[in-house]
Amino acid sequence: MTEFVTYLVSGIALGSSFALIGSGFVVVHRVTRVVNFAQGSLAVFGAMLSAWLLADRLPHGLGEVVAVLVSGLAGLLVGLVAIGKRGTPPLISLIVTLGVSMLFAALIIWLWGQDPVAPPGLDGFATVFGAEVERQRLLVVVVTLSAFAVLALFFSRTYLGKALTASASNPHAARLVGIDVRRMGLVAFALSGVLGGLAGVLLAPSTALSFYSDLPMALSGFAAAVFGGLVSPLRTLLGGLALGVAGQLTAGYWSGSYQTEVALLLMLVIMIARSRSFTQEEAK
Amino acid sequence: MLHIDDLVVRYGSAVALDGVSLEVGAGEMVALVGPNGAGKSTLINTVSGLLQPTSGTVALEGRVAQVPEGRQMFPDMSVEDNLLLGGWSIRNKQLDEVFDLLPDLAGMRRRNAGRLSGGQQQMVAVGRALMARPDLLAIDELSLGLAPIVVAELAEHLRYLNTERGTAVLLVEQEVALAFDLCARACVLEAGRVVASGPSTALAKSDAVRKAYFGDLADLEVAP
């Protein structure tokens, strides 16, 4: 039982970071219809930067916050390159984000080298249902849930959040009321940078990240986002958690070599089942 | 307040507006009528700033807000949020001004705009445009797809708005009787050109205009 709880909490923590990355995909796609494949790179960038800042440059807390905010600026830069030119088709923007993710990998190697990095996180263990769980993993879960709550409040309660939602809902009407939809797209890219950076900063202390961690993280985040139909942050959270838990249970009870494959296979089955239920609902 | 001079708008090689000139005075209601493809929506979108002219000028003293064809709601958002976003350009969040003019909207403020009837959505579209505190309201097809009784109610609101607030109206409308009834002056577009303009009463009696654009409208009644 304690073993199961340990795997479960680890899975929820890992899945939380997938959900954060996935929500970055969702935020950008809702507003711009672009799939931002630089999302994994933003997470790795945030992790690397926080490790660098926490190496006797900034204290805990401030270092992480600065890393997340700079990741937001990096997200904005990705947006400027991807959608800065008016009328760029979403497919072209997607290719641009792939190119930018390669540039990020080169930049990360240039700045911080090729070795995996694990910045210091919360020390020690906490007891959860009799199992010893790293406090850092619990922090990941708490911060992720808080981030999703803040995100929900931002979209539903703030004027800027409503303008972002409106831009996603009906871009033509948004332009009619004077909302600059392209600028809203850039805000979405900056927000995705914050979410990606937050995922990297939270995950890196317990799972060392390197420049080549971007693709697996992007794929897992994208799978979570697809589970949410690329529109729903809440379903993306659920998708991310399912991915993380399935992966950790596979690694714990079977083999770590198959954890990603089993998790993605599970997602595939769930998505096929959901698409069937959607089809049945549409038929009604 | 609106001065359009020799306006040309092209979509690639296609000419949508070809040398259109038009004036709308402060507090005036002007109808823009004509067959499908005449360029009416292009003109209203150019006035609203959504389209850029190829040549010519659009000069506006004050603010313009558009009530678009097809209502163009934010369907998953509440009526209140739809209205609030209407004030985005001037950061106006005072809903009471609109609720005073369109009291029905207050009762449906929490409902999803996408679940309203066509008439209710049109009222939201008008209210959303009013949130920008416009000096000119550019309306594209007020009556499209709506029951006559709903159209009559909306027309009353527009009259009230024009009389009480002095808001000028540029109305694109397929229902000629409604357009001429609401607006003292009208302008007829065909193939991107103004082919007739003047008082609505005179245009309604013009045989050439009636035959060319409105078919047999012997029963057409225009308010004095």
Interface residues (C-beta under 8 A of the other chain):
Chain A: Y159 K162 A163 T165 A166 S169 N170 H172 A173 A174 R175 L176 V177 G178 I179
Chain B: S48 L50 A65 Q66 P68 Q72 M73 F74 P75 D76 M77 D81 L84 L85 G86 W88 S89 R91 K93 R128 A132
